[in-house]
Amino acid sequence: MLLTTVFLIFTIFCLYCIYDCLKPKYFPPGPTWLPIIGCLVTFKRLQFKHGFAHLAVKELEKSYGPILGLKLGWQKVVIISTYDLVKEALLRDEFNGRPESFFFKVRSFGKKKGVLFTEGRTWSQCRRFTMRHLRTFGFGQSMMTTRLTKEVEYLVENLRKQCKHGPVQMDIAFDVAVINALWAMLTGNRFEYDDEKSTEILESVHTSFRIADTMGGLLSHMPFLRFIAPKLCNYDETMRILKKQWKFIDDEIVKHELDLTDKEQPRDLIEAFLMEIASRKENNPDEVFDRENLVILCLDLLLAGTQTTSDMLAITVLFLSLNPQWVKILQEELDKQTGRTRAPTIEDSSSLPMVEAFLAEAQRYLIMAPFGVPHKTTADVEFNGYRIPKKTLILYDFVSVNNDPVYWDHPEEFRPQRFLDENGQFRQNNSNIPFGLGKRRCLGELLARSTYFLYFVYFIYYFDIDISPEHGVPDPNGYDSFTISPKPFYLKLSMRSDIK
């Protein structure tokens, strides 16, 4: 009897292994799948070889083509490359879902909450509410520009103080200024540059981006590992960081709850959401407008709205330090516009074509978010001759988009001039899509663009930069994680002496 039971279990396991290795019919090509792990070992080997996940994908695409089919642990993954295919997929509703794997669930209490990793009714209602009230609190309006200008003045003053004491750590130099641009609309408050609480939460934001990749990491590939090797799969660290972030946001919500009155107009997004919860509580309970959703909405905006913009500013400055010839070119154009008698403004952008072209080319050339935010198929999809099953994780290879030779002449070269017309004026290129396309286009795009431009022009208006001899040349290769975030680097900043 025992032998029969063992034989039966062994047979079932063997049949499962065979089934687990079978690819769905017409699934995109990719490496051979092994039981349970899929082609995870192959992918990780290439990632280790090249140092970055997007370079591993690039090598696989050479063998299997622009639509790559993988199985990483338990997850089926399809990676789409080239501008035409990425654009087509981004504009199709069937590709607009969000992943349901373990990592993306655990961050929102095991539920579909927030605005970043939700879909359907929850996503549409949450996004609509968020955009409507953010506009009320200045998003996309003159109030936002005024706040950004005031915040960048604080940034310059802080950098001025720091540079008096030696080289400045630039990979985190913009963090507080960037979070304040958003935090004022969320909470009605801002952080001081020496605030321990802001330092702690910003460190947790950086860590949360580094311990997971765009696919959710080992926690999503093989979630059972959290019971076997919680440290290996970063489960312990993930939960530590999440609990810290949940508490940080919850504490802010508690403050608002204690101060909430029967006022007609909310002062910030948290207050608006609490008032919406209260108005629905008695007569129309709604799972979209509950306290948990408010926590995750704030977490989504905090993570997506601060890390990416801060990192983009940092890696742009890092690039300038390695290519100092661009500093003088940009400063000359800026000085001509301002006359060195006033600080630059957002309104100056149309009169600074080379600065605009430089920033557009930086977003194309510098790799910061190689796969963007992960998507998921909401139904079985026929795409370019392949059949992609429902609930497949979809990644877009934006590195291939930004280097597609069909749309970019010599894409391997850094050439801001490609964004200038024959009259030397800035012209946008529709093939440059740093904020995505379609329904899931980044909702904070306007704030991100404004912050990126204004903080950058203020920085080069007020400061000259040099490599710090004691710290050496910055490493242009960042950390390979959810984004390519810069490694710590220091620069010597000096106030430009001709400011009037």
Helices and strands as residue ranges (DSSP letters): H 2-21, H 40-50, H 53-64, E 67-72, E 75-80, H 83-90, G 93-95, H 102-106, H 120-136, H 142-163, E 168-169, H 175-187, H 196-210, H 217-221, H 225-228, H 235-259, H 269-281, H 291-322, H 325-338, G 346-351, H 353-365, E 375-376, E 381-383, E 386-388, E 393-396, H 398-402, G 416-419, G 438-440, H 445-462, E 463-467, E 479-480, E 484-485, E 490-495
